[in-house]
Amino acid sequence: MSIEIKITEEYNGVKPKNFLKKKVDLPFFQIVKMIPEKRITLNKKKIKKDDVLKTGDIIKIWPHDVQLREVEKKFTEKKDLKIETIFENKDILVLNKTAGVTVQGAQENDKSLSLHLAFLQEKNQDTQDFEYFHVHRLDKDTSGCLIIAKNRNTLRDFNEMFRTREMTKKYVCLCVGELQKEEGKVEIGLRRTDEGVREKMEVCDINDRSGKKSLSLYKLIEEIEYDDEVFSLVEVEIKTGITHQIRMHMKHLGCPILGDKMYGNSSVNRQFERQIGRQFLHCKHLGFNYKDEEFKIDAPLTKDLQSFLDRIREE
C-alpha cells in the first residue's frame, strides 16, 4: 500500500530530497536508496537529479514500515548548545557550528542542531515571527559557517543557489604532510563505496557514470613543523559539493586531514588524539548575492582548533 503526498504551494521549487528529509522519518541514506528502487516516485515517475517540486505534484511512497512525520510539527525539545551566531537578518541566520553538533538528526541526539534552533525560536518568539530551516549541512565533526533560512521562500532561494553553485565556499584544514605544490586544483571522480566498507567514498574515473566529478582549488597558508611531523594549513575552495569532497581531495594529494578517522593517517591521528579530538576542518567563508546585496560571511576558527594551532606554532 502506498502513501500519497500532494505538494502544496509552500514547497514549490524545493528539491524532492530536501522535502523528503523533513517528511519521511528515516535516515537520509535510506531515502536515497529508496529513490532508485522506485519506492518513492514523483508524478508516477522515477525522481531525477534535477527535479524540483511544483504545486500539485504527487509524491508516492511505498513505505515498508516507513513512518511519516508532520512537516508543520514544531520542535518540542530545546537546548542552548552555545553556538555562536555570526550573522542574522530577517531572512537568514548564520551560525559558527561547533564540532559534535549533528545538523541532520533526531532530537534524541543531545547535540542535534534542532535543539539549538528550538532554543533560539523560544528566545525570539516575542519579537520575531519565523520558522527555522537549515539550508545545507556540515559533517558532525566539521565546524564553521552554517546558513539557516527563516522562512520557506528563503529556503527555496538558497536551495537553488546551492544547486546552481552560486555560492563561494572556502574551508581551512590542517593536513598531515607537505604539499608538492603550494596551490593548485584537484579534479577527480568520486563515488560511494559498497555498504560495509569503512571509507564512504572512493576515487573513480572522472567520466565514470557511477560517480560524480569533483573540483576543489587549494592554497597553502602555512607549513608547521611540530613533534617530528610536518603539517600544512590549507585553504580549500570547493567548486562542487560531493560528500566528503575535501577529505578525499586532501588524501588524494597525499596530505590527509589531521584527525580524519575515515580517510586520515591512523598513526598520526592516534599520536595527537588527546590534543585534538576531531578532524581539523572548518568552513571559514561563505560568499553570495541575495536580494541585490553582496554577502561575505566569515567564521573564526572554533576554540578547539585555534588552541591546537597556537600550541603547535609556539613549539
C-alpha positions in Angstrom: 0.0 0.0 0.0 1.4 3.4 -1.0 1.2 6.7 0.8 0.4 9.8 -1.4 1.5 13.3 -0.6 0.2 16.3 -2.7 2.7 19.2 -2.9 1.3 22.5 -1.6 2.4 25.9 -2.7 4.9 26.5 0.1 7.1 23.6 -1.3 7.1 24.9 -4.9 10.7 24.9 -6.1 12.1 22.7 -3.4 14.2 19.7 -4.3 12.4 16.3 -3.7 15.2 15.0 -1.5 15.1 18.2 0.7 11.3 17.8 1.1 11.6 14.1 2.0 14.3 14.8 4.6 11.6 16.7 6.5 8.6 14.5 5.6 9.9 10.9 6.0 11.1 9.7 9.3 14.1 7.8 8.0 17.9 8.3 7.8 18.7 10.2 4.7 20.8 7.4 3.2 17.7 5.2 3.3 15.7 7.8 1.4 18.4 8.0 -1.2 18.3 4.2 -1.5 14.5 4.1 -1.9 14.5 6.5 -4.9 16.3 4.3 -7.5 14.3 1.4 -6.2 11.1 3.4 -7.2 9.7 3.1 -3.7 9.4 6.8 -3.9 8.1 8.4 -7.1 7.2 11.9 -8.4 4.1 12.0 -10.6 4.4 8.2 -11.1 7.9 8.6 -12.5 11.4 8.0 -11.1 12.8 11.0 -9.3 15.6 12.6 -11.3 18.6 14.6 -10.1 17.4 17.9 -11.5 13.7 17.6 -10.5 12.1 20.3 -8.4 8.7 20.2 -6.9 5.7 22.1 -8.3 2.4 22.9 -6.6 0.0 19.9 -7.2 2.8 17.4 -7.8 2.2 13.9 -6.3 4.9 12.0 -4.4 4.1 8.4 -3.7 5.9 6.3 -1.1 5.8 2.5 -0.7 6.7 2.6 2.9 7.7 -0.9 4.2 7.4 0.3 7.8 8.5 3.9 7.0 6.9 6.5 9.3 5.8 9.9 8.1 6.4 12.9 10.3 4.3 16.0 10.4 6.0 18.8 8.4 4.4 21.5 10.5 5.3 19.9 13.8 7.3 22.4 16.0 10.4 21.3 17.9 9.3 20.0 21.3 12.7 19.8 23.0 15.2 22.7 23.2 18.8 23.2 24.4 21.3 26.0 24.3 24.3 24.4 22.6 26.3 27.6 22.9 26.7 28.0 19.2 27.9 31.5 18.1 25.6 33.5 15.8 27.8 35.4 13.4 25.2 37.0 11.2 21.4 37.5 11.2 18.8 39.5 9.3 15.1 38.9 8.6 15.8 36.1 6.1 18.8 34.1 7.3 20.7 33.2 10.4 24.4 32.1 10.1 25.9 30.1 12.9 29.5 29.2 13.6 28.7 25.5 14.2 30.9 23.7 16.7 32.2 20.1 16.3 29.9 17.3 17.7 26.7 19.0 16.6 24.6 17.0 14.2 22.9 19.1 11.5 20.6 16.4 10.3 19.4 14.1 13.1 16.8 13.3 15.6 16.2 15.3 18.7 17.1 12.3 20.8 20.7 13.2 20.0 21.6 15.7 22.7 23.8 17.6 20.2 21.2 17.9 17.5 21.1 21.3 15.8 17.3 21.2 16.0 17.6 21.5 19.8 19.5 24.8 19.5 17.2 26.1 16.9 14.2 25.4 19.2 16.1 27.3 21.9 16.5 30.3 19.6 12.9 30.0 18.5 11.6 30.3 22.0 14.2 33.0 22.9 13.0 35.2 20.0 9.3 34.4 19.8 8.2 37.6 21.5 9.9 39.8 18.9 10.1 37.8 15.7 7.7 35.6 13.8 9.6 32.9 11.8 10.5 29.3 11.5 14.0 27.9 11.0 15.1 25.6 8.2 18.7 24.5 7.6 19.8 25.2 4.1 22.8 22.9 3.8 24.8 20.7 6.2 28.2 20.2 7.6 29.6 16.9 8.9 29.2 16.3 12.6 32.9 16.9 13.2 33.3 19.8 10.8 32.8 23.3 12.2 32.1 26.7 10.7 29.6 28.7 8.7 26.1 27.2 8.6 23.2 29.0 7.0 19.7 28.7 8.4 16.7 30.0 6.4 14.0 31.8 8.4 11.1 31.2 6.0 10.2 28.8 3.2 10.7 31.4 0.4 14.3 32.0 1.6 14.8 28.2 1.9 13.7 27.8 -1.7 16.0 30.6 -2.9 19.1 29.2 -1.1 18.4 25.6 -2.3 18.5 27.0 -5.8 21.7 29.0 -5.1 23.4 25.9 -3.8 22.1 23.8 -6.7 23.4 26.2 -9.3 26.7 26.7 -7.4 26.2 30.5 -7.0 27.8 30.3 -3.5 31.5 30.8 -2.7 32.6 28.2 -0.1 36.0 28.3 1.5 37.3 25.9 4.2 40.5 25.7 6.2 42.1 22.4 7.1 45.3 21.2 8.8 46.8 18.3 6.8 49.5 15.8 7.7 52.5 16.1 5.3 53.9 18.5 2.9 52.1 19.6 -0.3 54.1 19.2 -3.5 52.6 22.4 -4.9 51.7 25.5 -2.8 48.5 25.9 -4.8 46.5 24.1 -7.4 43.3 22.2 -8.1 42.0 18.7 -7.6 39.6 17.4 -10.2 38.7 13.8 -9.8 35.7 11.5 -9.9 34.2 10.4 -6.6 31.6 7.7 -5.9 30.1 5.9 -2.9 31.6 2.6 -1.8 29.6 -0.5 -1.2 27.9 -0.9 2.2 30.2 -2.3 4.9 33.3 -0.6 3.5 34.9 1.7 6.1 35.6 4.6 3.7 32.3 6.0 2.5 33.7 7.4 -0.8 36.4 6.3 -3.3 38.1 7.8 -6.4 36.9 6.7 -9.8 37.4 7.7 -13.4 36.1 11.3 -13.9 33.9 10.0 -16.7 32.5 7.0 -14.8 28.7 7.3 -14.6 28.7 5.6 -11.2 30.5 8.6 -9.7 30.4 12.4 -9.9 33.0 15.0 -11.0 34.5 16.9 -8.1 36.6 20.1 -8.2 38.5 22.0 -5.5 41.0 24.8 -5.5 43.6 24.8 -2.8 46.3 27.1 -1.4 48.9 26.6 1.2 48.5 29.1 4.1 51.3 27.9 6.4 53.7 25.0 6.9 54.3 24.0 10.5 56.8 21.5 12.0 55.8 20.0 15.3 56.7 16.9 17.3 58.7 15.4 14.3 55.7 15.9 12.0 55.1 18.4 9.2 51.6 19.9 8.9 50.2 22.0 6.1 47.5 24.6 6.9 45.4 24.8 3.7 42.6 26.9 2.4 40.2 25.0 0.1 37.5 26.5 -2.1 35.1 23.9 -3.3 33.5 24.3 -6.7 31.4 21.1 -6.3 29.7 19.7 -3.3 30.3 16.0 -3.2 30.1 14.0 0.0 33.5 14.2 1.9 35.0 16.1 -1.0 37.7 18.0 0.8 38.6 15.0 3.0 39.0 12.8 -0.2 40.9 15.6 -2.1 43.5 16.1 0.7 44.0 12.3 0.9 44.4 12.3 -2.9 47.2 14.9 -2.6 48.9 12.7 -0.1 48.2 15.0 2.8 45.1 13.7 4.7 43.4 15.9 7.2 44.6 15.6 10.8 42.0 13.8 12.9 40.1 12.4 10.0 39.1 8.9 11.2 37.8 7.7 7.9 40.5 8.9 5.4 43.3 10.0 7.6 46.7 8.8 8.7 45.8 6.4 11.6 49.2 6.5 13.4 49.4 10.3 13.4 45.8 10.6 14.4 46.5 8.4 17.4 49.6 10.4 18.3 47.5 13.7 18.5 44.2 12.3 19.6 44.4 13.8 23.1 45.3 17.2 21.8 42.7 17.4 19.1 39.7 15.1 19.3 38.2 15.6 15.8 39.2 16.4 12.2 40.7 19.8 11.7 38.2 21.0 9.1 36.4 24.3 9.3 34.1 26.2 6.9 35.7 29.7 7.1 33.8 31.7 4.5 30.6 31.9 2.5 30.0 34.5 -0.2 26.8 35.1 -2.1 24.4 37.7 -3.6 20.9 37.8 -2.3 18.2 40.4 -3.0 20.7 42.7 -4.7 23.0 42.6 -1.7 26.5 41.1 -1.6 27.3 39.0 1.5 30.7 37.9 2.7 30.5 36.0 5.9 33.5 34.7 7.8 33.6 32.3 10.8 36.7 32.4 13.0 38.2 29.1 14.0 36.4 27.5 16.9 38.3 27.5 20.2 39.5 23.9 20.0 41.1 24.3 16.6 42.6 27.7 17.4 44.0 26.4 20.6 45.7 23.5 18.9 47.1 25.7 16.1 48.5 28.2 18.6 50.1 25.3 20.6 52.0 23.8 17.6 53.0 27.2 16.3 54.7 28.0 19.6 56.9 25.0 19.7 
